[in-house]
Amino acid sequence: LKKHIKKNNLSEKSVTIIGHSMGGNIARLVAYDMFLSKYIKNVLTISTPHKGTLLADYIVDEYENGDSLRTEFYRLIIKVLEFSPDVKPYFFELHHKRTLGEEFYHAQDVPKVEGINYFSISNYLKNPNLSLFNLTWNVLNEQLILEGQEDPEFGLKTDGVIPVTSMIFGKHLETVQADHGEGLCIGSLYFTSGCRNMKKALYRFFVNELKIAAPPQALE
């Protein structure tokens, strides 16, 4: 980004960063950079675990220490999906209970920068039985119930990976019906109803918040 700014001689407060999932946490870290912050005007996070997710707690804790028959089955699935902490070490950064060393939570704790507008779009999985995230949705839903974390406004809504309540940061624009993958719109998920819902939400962001009359063609 620094190279892009210098190469194109961008003016201050001219950059909008959009990040999905962990990309949203990275966007916050980028916005906090001493050099980059003066060029960044807006940060939009989508499906981002600003407060972590109990799914990460389960994967980190149970994957290594669980001893039930069901845990053995989940451990096998986690390995097949390459969802294990040794493959995706950022799971430690998403630990919700924060029982690990404080150095793991820098992405969750990075403060807002004065003069930068922060927005967030959350999303939830309505029909988990029809989603690729059915297994993770069930694990996360069970953990939320066990920990008594049903939210007064959003209940137990998650996108199959992250609770809606964890996705809210800055000005919360809306909650979209889409699972975690549909919110990214990659591959075959581009043709799903969840992806269409997310593109509509992004279109409204460009028009209503950025005041851009002709949003990117990709959102059409």
ZIKA-V974710 format. One record per pair of residues at least 12 apart in sequence whose ideal C-beta (glycine too) atoms are under 7 Angstrom apart, sorted by the first residue. I is the first residue (numbers start at 0). J is the second residue. Records with the same first field share a line. If there is no record, write none. Layout:
BEGIN
I=J  J
END
This chain:
BEGIN
0=29  35
1=34  35
4=38
9=38
11=37  38
12=38  40
13=38  40
14=38  39  40
15=40  41  43  209
16=29  30  39  42
17=43  45
18=44  47
19=45  46  182  183
20=46  47  179
21=89
23=44  45  47
24=47  106
26=42  44
27=42  109
28=106  109
30=42  112  115
31=109  112
36=112  115
39=115
40=115  116
41=116  118  209
42=115  117
43=118  120  204
44=119  168
45=120  182
46=122  158  161  166  179  182
47=119  166  168
48=93  161  165
49=107  165  166  168
50=95  107  165
51=93  94  95  107  165
52=93  95  139  160  161  162  165
53=95  139  142  143  146
54=135  138  139  160
55=90  93  94  95
56=94  95  96
57=138  142
58=77  82  84  90
59=84  90  91  94
62=74  77  83  84
73=138
76=134
91=103
92=104  106
117=168  169  170
118=169  170  172  204  208
119=166  167  168  169  171  172
120=172  173  175  200
121=163  166  167  171  174
122=158  174  175  176  177  182  197
123=156  157  158  163  174  176
124=136  157  158  159  178
125=176
127=159
130=159  178
131=180
132=159  160  178  179  180
135=159  160
136=157  159
139=157
140=155  157
143=155  162
150=164
158=177  178  179  182
159=178  179
160=179
161=179
172=200  204
173=200
175=196  197  200
176=193  196
177=193  194  196  197
178=193
181=193  194  197
182=197
184=197  198
198=218
201=218
202=214  218
END
